[in-house]
Amino acid sequence: MSKSKHLGVTPPISLDFSDKHEEALADDLLATLKSEGLFESEDERKTREVVLGKIDKLVKEVVYQVSLKHKLPESLARECGGKIFTFGSYRLGVHGAGADIDTLCVVPSHVRREDFFECMTEMLKARSEVTELAPVPDAYVPVIKLQFSGVDIDMTVGVLQQPTIPEDLELSDNNILRSIDEHSVRSVNGSRVTDEILRLVPNIPTFRLALRCIKLWAKRRAIYSNSVGFFGGVAWAMAVARICQMYPNKCASTIVARFFVVLNKWRWTTPIMLKEIENGAGQFRVWNPRLYPGDRGHKMPIITPAYPSMCATHNVSQSTKQIIEVEIKRGLGIVDKILKGEASWKELFEKEEYFREYKFYLQVNVSSLNNDDHNKLHGFVESRLRFYVASLEIAGQFMLIHPYIKSFDHSFKYKTEEEAQRIRAGFLPAEESTSVPEGTADVNPEASAVPDTANGDKSASTPGHSEPQTDGDNGKGNIYTSAYYLGLVLVKKDRSSADQRRVDLSLPTQDFIRRIKESDSWKSDEDMAVSIRFLRQEQLPNDVFGGKARERLRVSSSPDKNTEKKAKKKRSGNRDNAEAAELPAKKIKLADAAVPSTSGFTMGVGNNQALDEASKPASSSENGGPSKPASVMNIPAPVPLAAKPGGIKLKLLGSR
């Protein structure tokens, strides 16, 4: 590669080639990724090709049917065409077994987006191979999520301003963007960006191997989800591609090592770009922090290379930025040991222990009486969860808010209305639950609480409900639920004040619920419910631990002498040693919350006795978790609590 011509916005940092040690590490990395199941089999590859062929025919049929609806002659309707393009991990060549396929459906100008969603949804419902169908027309990029013959598909649509779509259509020409709406631009750019990334990397095989490594690391560390505020697949791909530009002749192991070094020292908000931003045809806005205040607010900007250039990481919040930076620093330390021969690649991919990291959590639980309706609600809530996190950050009550990248999805059979009300309020009957355990690598983060199977590369959203085991058909009906979690770090309490701490979350909570209920995904208060609960770690349901032990990592349930001394200093009031030894952590006071109502919102309230019971070490049970005390921690009644110095008073809805 000559010095006068290079890929990227700056010349390469080094043109050196890798030595034998680096090449050996790259071979070891490839072997490790294969052992993790990140490569699909030949049969799976053929199944995907068959599925894509069927979807291509469906798109052409949709265009034909809509054309007839608009009174076009049958001969012309058949010539209108339609074509699909793939993008994302499948197009980049880094998908694994079980991965989803991002699919763009390009249609002519007379096929409106509403027409496409309506007609395609009806056709998909009539196909026996299609399951988990979930149209999300209100998303930033409108999408239809589904499973087709067991293959997860995310289907977007781009409406071009031309009467027909020929088979030889290419999307690289900027002129195809003329006069199309912003939704179509975002959809079409998914494919354009992917193709541009592949064009801008100096060595595609090296890029793919390095990207597979970074994707697996990000998913195992629970920082792979654009929808909840982390980097999505395209952002991680562009970050790796930029490192490849800096070291064009290095092998994958060195690219991975340099990835952590460079990003650990990167000065945000300097953007990561693969090429200079261009001004193309059309009226579309491109990323420009000098001109647009919103662009200046992006915490970790990574800019797409295709016109119109956009920030792929605009969802990153202050909290998720901190979490990403911590994980990059951890990865740097491990990779440094790998280069010295003191660690293996598997250590880089160790799973993050999210549900042992925090003392407090918010659980956002949504439920529906119909599975199809719930799939729609699930997709919408996931797309709006980041707004709730942002409003909680503005409230100033928390140092950190850590959203988990997946939901935990269940279906239950209820026998009484009382049982149904408890489930709708977020009190899930663990003994009847069939939650999917957390697992390995490639998970659909932008989706369900299904296992992170190393085979999969799902990017997130359609819930996979598994039916519970019941005795016969004695249940009265089904309830489908999805639970999302936010790990919380509260701001430090003012030691000079003896007043009770008050955590007021009423305004952001009301606004979040209003957004959900005003959406087209919300059917009615009778059919759907949303509940938000403030939980201690001891109250977390067993399914989030995936069958593993529940012991805390950061706060020991059986503190040693040094830990106990520190804990005593943090507790306010004069307690004797016996009382302090029984309390593993500061007691929480939950007060003044709302009762379950027909509004679809419920909030639990705790009393002192329940809190004391939940604070004690959990008694043994069949599933390894605490037995009844955790379930009585939240009582759906407005029980006022006596204020004590050092307590936390939680307010979620207009309480006084």
N, C-alpha and C positions, 0 to 999 in steps of 0.2 A: 504493500500500500504506500503510495507516495505521500510526501508531507504536504504537497500542494492540494491534494484531494482527499477528503476524509468525510466520514459520516458523523453527524452530530453538530452541535452549535459551537464546539471547541475542538481543537486538535486532540488526538489521543494522548493520554498521559504516558503510555509506554507502548512501544512496538515490539518488545521482546517476546520470544516464544517461550512456552512452558518447558521446564526441565523434566527429567525422568521422574522425580519425586512427585511433582504436581500431576503428571500424567497418571501415575499410579494411584494417587488420591482420587482422580476423576474416574478411573476404573472401579475403585472401591465404592464411590458414590453411586455409580450406575448399578452395581450389584446390590447395594442397600435399597435403592428405589425399587428394583425388581422384587426384592424380598418383601417389600411393603405392598406389593400388588398393584403398582401404579400403571401397569401396561395392560391393555386389553388383549383378549385372545382373538384368533382369526374368526371364530364363530361370532363373537360379539361385533367385530368389525363388519362382517357381512350383514348382520341384523340391522345395524345402524344404516347401512347403505339402502337396504330394502325399505326401512321406515322413511328415510328421506325421499325415496322415489314415490312412495304413497302420498306423502305430504305435498310433493310437487304436483301430483295429479289433482289432489284436493284443491290446491290454490287455483289451478286452471279451471276447475269445475265451479268454484265460487265466483270467479270472474265471469264465467259463462252465465251462471244463474242471475247474477246482479245485472249483467248486460241485458238479458231478456226482460228483467224487471223494469229497466229504463227504456224499454220499447225498441231496442236495437234489433235488426233482422237477425235471424238465427245464423246465417252465413257469416255476418260480421262479428257476431258474439263469439263464435268459435275462433276467430282470428285475433281476438283481443289479447290472448295469451296470459301471462303471469309467470313468475319465476321465483325460485327460492335461492337464497345465499346463506351460507353458514358463517358464523363469526365466533369470537370468544375462544375458549380453550380448544374446542374441536377444530376450528380453522387454524389455530396456531400450532396444532399438532402436539399438544401437551395434555390431552384428555386421558383419563384412565378408565378402567372397567367400571361400569355403572355411572359414568359421567353424563351430565345433561348435554343437550345440543342447542345452542343458541341459533335460532333460525329467523331470517328476514324474508318476509313474503312481499315481493314487489308487484304492485297492481297498477293499472292505468287510471287516468284522471277521473273517469266517471264512477269509479268504485270508491265511494266514501268510506272512511274508517268505520263509521257506524254500521254501514252495510256489510263490511267485511267481518266485523266482530259478530254481528247477528247471524249471518249466513254460515260462517265457519263454525261457530259454536253449535248451531243446530246440526250441521253435518257431522261434527265430531261426536255429538251425543248419540247419533245413530250408528256409530261404529262400535262393534263389540271389542275391538282391540284397545279402545280408549278408556282410560280411567283417570281419576283425580283431576277432572277438568275444572279449571279455575280461571275464568277471564278476569283481568284486572284493568279495566279501561281507564281508571282514574290515576294510574301510576304515572310517574314522571316520564317514563317510556311505556306507553300502554302495551300490555302483554297478555297472551293466553298461555297459561301453564297447563300441562297435561302429561300423562304417560301414554305412550303409543307402543303397544307390544312390549311393555316393560321398559322402554327407553324414555327418559325424562326429556321433555321438549319445552323450551321457552320460545314462543312464537310472537314476533313483532311484525308490524306491517308498515310499508312505505308506499305512499301514493304519489306517483310521478306525474308531472304535467305533460303527458303524451297519450295518444289514443290507444296505442298497443304496446305490449312488452315483448320484444323479440327474444329468441333463445340466446342470441349472441350478445345480449346487453351486458355492458361493463359499467361498474359504478365509480371508476377512478376519475372520470371526467367531472370537473366541478360544475359544468353547465347543467348537469341533471338536477342540480339543486335549485335551479331558477324557479321561482314562483311556488314552491311547495311549502307547506306549513311547518312549524317548528317541531311538532310531534314526528312528522315524517323525516325531518332532518336528523333528529336524534336516532331514529330507528335505522335509517340508511347509513348513518355514520358509524354504527356498530361494526358493519362489514368493512367500510372504508378505512377505519382506524386499524382494524386487525391486519388488513392487507398492507397498509403503510408501515406498520411495525415490522413485518417480515421483510419489507424492502429496505428498511433502515438499519438492520443488524448485519454486521460483517460476516458472521458465521452462524447459519441457522441451526445446524445440529448442536453446536456448543450452547447457543441461546436456549434451545429447547430443554437440554439436560439441566442447565442451571435454573431455568424457570420451574421445572418440575420440582426441584429441590426447594426452592423458595415457597412455592405454593403449598407443598406438604408441611413445611415449617410453619407457615402462617396459619394454616388450618389447625394444626396440632396446638398451636399457642393461642387459638381463638381470636385471631385478629384478621380474619378473612371474611369480610362482609360489607359491601358498600352500603347496603340498605340501613344498617344500624350505626354507621359512622366510622368504619375501618376502611382499609383499601379493598377494592374488589379485584377481580381477576385481571382486568385490563390495566389497572393502576400498577399492580405488582409486575405485570409483563413489561410495562414501559420503564419501570425502575430498573429491572434486570437488563433490558435492552440498552439503557443509557450506560450501564457499567460495561456492557459488551463493546460499545463505541469507544469507551475510554481505554480498554485493553483488548484491541481487536484480534490479537494473535494468541491470547491465553486460552487455556482449556477450561472446562466447566468448574473444576474445583477451585481454581484461582478466581474465576468470575464470582463464585459464591463468597469466597473470602473477602474479595474487594468490595462486594455488595455491602457487607456489614461495616467495613472500615469507612467507606464513603458516606453511607447513610448515617452512621453514628456521628460524623463530623459535619454533616450537611447543615447549612445555615438556612433554616426555614425563616421567612417565607420566600426564599429564592426558589423559583419554579424548576422542576425537572422537565426538560424538553428534549425531544429527539431531533428537532430541526426548528429553524426560525418560524415564527408565526406568519402565515401568509394571509393576504387579503384577496379573496376570490370573488367570483361573480355572485351577484345577489345582494340582499339587504341584511344578511345575517350578522349578528353581533359575534365578535371573537373575543377571547379572553384578553382583558386589558386592565390591569389594576390601576394604571394612571388615570384611566377614564371612568371606570366603574367602581364605586365604593364597595359594592358587593364582592367584587373580585379581590379587593384588598383585604377582605375579611377571611379569605381562605387560609386555613392553618398550615396545610402541607400540600401546596399545589403541584399536581402532576398534569401536564397539559397534553391533550391529544394531538397527534401530528397531522391529521387530516382536516381540511377546511370544512366548516368553521371550527377553529380550535376551541376546545372547552376544557374546563377543569374536571378531571375524572375523580377528584377527591374532595369535591365541594361539601360532602356530608361530614367530613371529619370535624369533630368538636374538640374543645380544649381537653376534655377528659380522655377521649380516644387517642388524641395526639400524645398525651403523656404515656398511655399504655403502650402504644406502638414504639415510642422511644425507649422505654424500659426493655421491651422484648428485643429490640435491635441491639441494645447494649449487652443483654444476656447472650444473644446469638454470637456477637463478636467474641465474647470470652470463650465460648465453646469452640468456635472455629479456630481460634488461636491455638487451643490445645490440640485440635485435630491436626493442624499443620505441624505441630511438634511431636506428634505421635503419642500424645497423652490422653486422647479421647477418640471415640468413634463417631461416625455420622449419626448413628441411632440416638446418641445423647442430644443432638440438635433437635431431634423430632419427638422428644418426650412431651407427653400431653400436659397441657396447663391445668392446674387444679383450681378452676374458677370457684367452685362451690365450697372450697376450704379457705379461700383467700380473705373473705370479708366477714365482719361480725353482723352486718345488717344488709337486708335486701328488700327491694320492692318487687312484688310479684304482680304482673299484669295478666289477668286471666280473662279470656273471652270464650263464650260458649254459644252453641246453636243447637236447635232441634233437628236440623236437616243438614246432611253431609255436604251437599252441593252448595248450599248457602254458606256453610261454614268455610269451605274452601275460598270463597270470594272474600269473606270477612277476614280470614287469616292473612291473605295477601295484602289487603288494605291496611290492617293494623300494623303489620310488619313494615310497610312503607312509611308509616307515620310515627313509628316509635322514636325515631331520631328527633322529631319535633318536641316530644315529651322530655327527652333528655336535655335538649337545648333550653327549654323553659325551666327545668329544674336547676340547671347550672346558673341561670340568671337569678333564680330565687336566692342564691348565696348561702344556702344551708349546708352545702356539701363541698368537700375538697376534691372529691372524685366521684364520678358516676360511670360505672363500667357495665355497659349492656352486653348480655350474652348473645352470641351470634346465631343461636338457633332457638326455636320454640320447642316445648315438650307437648306432644299431641296425644290425645286419648279419645276413646269412645267408651261410654258407660251405659249400662242398662239400669234405669231407676225403677223402683217398685212403688214408691209413694211420692206425693207432691213435696213432702218435707225433705226427703232425700234429694229430690231434684233441685229444690231451693238451695240446699247446702252446696251442691256441686256447682250451681250457677254462681254462688258466692265465692267460689275458689277453694272450698274444702273438699278435696278429691279423696274418694274412698280408696286408700292404697291397697287394701286387700282385694279389691275388684279391678284394679287398674292393670292394664297390659301395656305399660310404657315401654318404649323402645330404648334399650340400654345404649349408653354412649360407647363409642368404639374407636375406630382408628382414623385413617387419614382423610380421604377425600369426601367431604360432606357438602351438602348443598347449604351453605351458610346463608345465602341470600334466601334457606328454607327450613325445613322442619327440624324437629329434634330427633332425627333419625341418626343411627350410628355414623361416625366419621369414617366410613369404610374406606380403607386405603384404595379400594377398587374404584370408588366413586369420585366424581368431580362435580357433584351437584352444586349449584350455586344457589339456591335457597328457596323456596317459598312454599310450594304446595305441601300441605300437611299430609302425612301418611298415617291414617288412623288404623289401629288394629283392634279388632273386636274382642271384648272381654269374654272370659269363659263363664258361662252361666248354666244353671241347672234347668235345662228345658227352655221353655219360652214363657217364663213367669214374669219377665220384666214388663213394666207398663209402657216404657218407651226408651228411646236413645237420646243421649246428650253427647255432643262432640265438643271437646275443649282444646284450647291451646294456651299454654302458659309461657310468658316471657319474663326474664329476670334482669334486674338492674342491681349490681353490687354497689354498695354505698360506703363512702368514707366521710363522716361528718366533720365539719369544721371544729377546731379545738374550742372547748368551752373556756370562757373567761373565768380564771381561777379566783379573781377578786370578787366575783358575784356569787352570792348564796342562793340566788333565785333559780327556780326551776327552768331548765332549757325548754324552749318551745319551737318545735319544727312545724312550720305552717306550709303545707303543700296544696292548700285548697285551690288557689287560682290556676296553677299549671295543670292540676288534676282535672278540674272542671273543664278547662279549655281542651284538653286531650280527649275527654269523653264526648264533648260537643262535636269535635272533628269527626269522631267515629260515627256518631249517631246522625250526622248530617250527610254522610256519604251514601252513595247508591248501594253500597254493600250491606248497609243496615236494613234489615227487613222490618222488624217491629220489636218492641220491648217484650212482647209475649214469646217471641221465637228466639230472641238473642239476649245475652247479658254480658256485661263487662264488670269485672271487679278488680280492685287494686288493694293489695295487702302489704303491710309493713311487717317483715319477718326477721327474727333472729336466725342465726345459722342453725340453731338446734331445731327450729321449726320447719326447715326445708323438707319437702317430701322426699321419700327414699329414692324415687326414680331418677332424680338429678345426679345421684352418686353412682348410678350404673352398677349397683351391686357391690360397690367397694365400701370400705370402712368409712365412718362418718367423722373421725377425729379431725379436729381443726389443725391447720398448719400454722397460722399466725397467732392464734389464741388457744392455748392448751386448756382442755377441759379438766386436766389434773395437773395444775401448775406445780413446778418445783419451787424450792425456797426462794431463789432469786426472782423468778417470775411472780411469785406471790407477793414479795416485798414491793415490786413495782406496781402491782395491781392495787395494793393497799394504799399507796401514795396517791393513786388516781381517784380513789373513792372518796367522796365527800362525806362529812358527818363523822362522829366518833362511834365506830363499831368495835366490839371486842374481837379478839383473835378468832374465837370459835365461829362467830357469824361471818367474818371475812373469809375464812377458809372454805366455807360452803358455797361462796359465790365466785364462779369462774370469770365473770365479767360484770360490767356495770349494768344494773337493772334498767329496763326501758319502761317508760310510762306512756301508754297509748290511751289517749282520751278524746272524748268529744267527737267520735266518728259517727257516720250516718248508719242508719239501720237498713237492711235489705228492703228494696222498694220496687215498685213496678217500673221505675225509671231504667232498670237494667243495671244500676250501679249498686254495689254493696261494699261495705267496709267493716272490718272486724274491730272490736275493742277488747282490750285485755283488762283483767283485774289483778290485784296484788297477789292473791293466792295462786292464780294460774301462772303468773310470772315467776313466782318463787319455785313452783314445781318445774317449770321449763328450764330454770337456771341450774337445777341439779343434774348430775351426770345421768345420762339416759340408761334406763333399765334394759336388760337384754330382752330381745323379742325375736320372733322367727325371722324377720327380715333384717335384723341387725340394727335397726334404728330405734329411736325413742318410741315408747308406746303411747298411752293415752294423754299424758300431760301436754304434748305439743298440739294435740287436736283441740284442747280446750283453751289454748292460749288466746284465741280470738273468739269472742262471744258477740253475736250480732244483736247487741243492745247497748244503748248509750249510757253505760255505767260510769259515773264520775269517779275520778281517782283523787285520793288525797295527795296534795303536792308535798314532795320531800326535796330537800336540797340535793342537787346533782342529778335529778331525774330528767328524762326526756319526755316532753309532752308532744305528741304527734297530732297534727290537725290536717285532715285531708279534704274535708268538705265543710263549707260554711258553718263551722262550729264557733262557739263563743267561749 
